Amino acid sequence: MAHGISDSLITDSDAQAGKCRIPSILFACDTAPEMQTNLDTRAGNAMIHEVIVTTTSQSGVTHIAPMGIRERGELVVISPAQPSTTLENLLQTRCAAVNFTDDVRIFAGCLTGRHDWPLFAANRIAAPRLAEALAHREVELVDVEEDATRPKLLCRVLHEETHRPFHGFNRAQAAVLELAILVSRLERLPLQKIVEEMAYLLTAVEKTAGPREQRAWEWLMERITAHPSNAEQGQ
């Protein structure tokens, strides 16, 4: 892959042509209208990482939940919905394991009633980590920014460990994650929008999915098909 060669090649060619008194015309290649977006490019708009957060209750019951987290400096920001089991557990035990995994079955499974995933004991906290994690962080709650919908839980990293290599991006995995997010919003989004998005995402699954991605997609499709709004449209 070449970086930064286009500008220097064009300007150098024009300069050399000028020195040799060769007439030249430059045509701009970026004359398309500017695209207007709602993208917030301020530094405070941190990237969201899709992870699996594992927590435990005071009685020792483990809860596994897909979640988007952000980083703020050296802190991990977890923003669970209110009310939720993850929020309650974190406020009670003040710790969680943040799991980075490419097994999209876990994301799809948690949204379709499949919560029994292999776990390993963590090093420094009570909450366990996923056995299938590529890497994990063990975090401790240090502060809470209150919000009526999604309070921000600011967590300090106590321990971080990598367990296996990341083998590259896969389009089907990304498609399953997008569909999982749509499924999590089944009660709020029009079914037609979900169906339209699903049709677009299906191409990546058909072309690039492995067995795990196919199974995760099937679980999510079953969830969408079983939703009451789908049954109403069929009447």
Secondary structure, 3 states (H helix, E strand, C coil): CCCCHHHHHHHHHHHHHHHCCCCCCCCCCCCCCCCCCCCCCCCCCCCCEEEEEEEECCCCCEEEEEEEEEEECCEEEECCCCCCHHHHHHHHHCEEEEEECCCHHHHHHHHCCCCCCCEECCCCCCCCEECCCCEEEEEEEEEEECCCCCCEEEEEEEEEEECCCCCCCCHHHHHHHHHHHHHCCCCCCCHHHHHHHHHHHHHHHHHHCCHHHHHHHHHHHHHHHHCHHHHHHCC
